[in-house]
Amino acid sequence: MNALFKALSHPVRRKILVMLRDGPKSSGDIAAVFDMAWPTITAHLTALKEAGLVDAERAGTSIRYRLVMSAAEEAAAFLMDLMNTGEVAEAACKDGKESL
């Protein structure tokens, strides 16, 4: 889950996720929105993919990315539970599985 929250911490990555809510987009379509070098966009897309927030599939000569809602839902559920009771954080710290 640490990779997921790290991926969500960057505003460019959050904007990419918002873009993907409307449906899959090619890497070129995503890159066209930002004024940054191609390797930088690729690094952001890789971080999102490694966090499980997006899937990538080859479509001809391009790569199309789509949002993976289950990963976003997992993060949202964790935060909602944390805000309501804090039990998730306490249990994770006791088990030593997550460091907050």
C-alpha positions in Angstrom: 0.0 0.0 0.0 3.0 2.3 0.4 3.6 2.4 -3.3 -0.1 3.3 -3.8 0.1 6.3 -1.5 3.4 7.4 -2.9 1.9 7.3 -6.4 -1.1 9.3 -5.2 1.2 11.9 -3.6 2.2 13.6 -6.9 -0.2 16.1 -8.5 0.7 15.0 -12.1 -0.2 11.4 -11.2 -3.5 12.5 -9.7 -4.3 14.4 -12.8 -3.5 11.4 -15.0 -5.9 9.3 -12.8 -8.6 11.9 -13.3 -8.1 11.8 -17.0 -8.4 8.0 -17.0 -11.8 8.2 -15.2 -13.3 9.0 -18.7 -11.8 5.8 -20.1 -8.5 4.4 -21.4 -6.0 6.8 -23.0 -2.9 6.3 -25.0 0.4 7.4 -23.5 0.6 10.0 -26.3 -2.8 11.5 -25.4 -1.7 11.6 -21.7 1.7 13.2 -22.6 0.1 15.8 -24.8 -1.7 17.4 -21.7 1.6 18.0 -19.9 4.5 20.3 -20.7 7.2 17.9 -19.7 9.7 15.5 -21.2 8.5 12.1 -22.4 10.8 10.2 -19.9 9.1 12.2 -17.1 5.6 11.1 -18.2 6.8 7.6 -18.6 8.1 7.6 -15.0 4.8 8.9 -13.7 2.9 6.2 -15.7 5.3 3.5 -14.4 4.8 4.6 -10.8 1.0 4.4 -11.3 1.3 1.0 -12.9 3.6 -0.3 -10.1 1.1 0.9 -7.5 -1.7 -1.0 -9.2 -3.6 2.1 -10.1 -3.4 1.7 -13.8 -3.1 -1.2 -16.3 -1.2 -0.9 -19.6 -2.0 -2.7 -22.7 -0.4 -2.5 -26.1 -2.8 -1.2 -28.9 -0.9 -1.4 -32.1 2.2 0.8 -31.8 1.0 2.7 -28.7 0.3 1.8 -25.1 -3.2 2.5 -23.6 -3.6 3.0 -19.9 -6.8 2.4 -18.0 -7.7 3.2 -14.4 -7.9 0.2 -12.0 -10.7 1.1 -9.6 -10.0 -1.7 -7.1 -6.7 -0.2 -6.1 -8.2 3.3 -5.7 -11.1 1.8 -3.7 -8.7 0.0 -1.4 -6.9 3.3 -0.6 -10.2 5.1 -0.1 -11.5 2.4 2.2 -8.3 2.6 4.3 -8.6 6.4 4.6 -12.3 6.2 5.4 -11.7 3.6 8.1 -8.8 5.6 9.5 -10.9 8.8 9.8 -13.8 6.9 11.4 -12.1 4.8 13.9 -8.3 4.6 13.5 -8.5 0.8 14.0 -6.8 0.0 10.7 -3.8 2.1 11.6 -3.5 0.7 15.1 -3.8 -2.9 13.9 -1.2 -2.3 11.2 1.3 -0.8 13.7 0.7 -3.7 16.1 1.2 -6.3 13.4 4.2 -4.5 12.1 2.9 -4.8 8.5 2.7 -1.1 7.8 4.7 1.8 9.0 2.8 5.1 9.4 
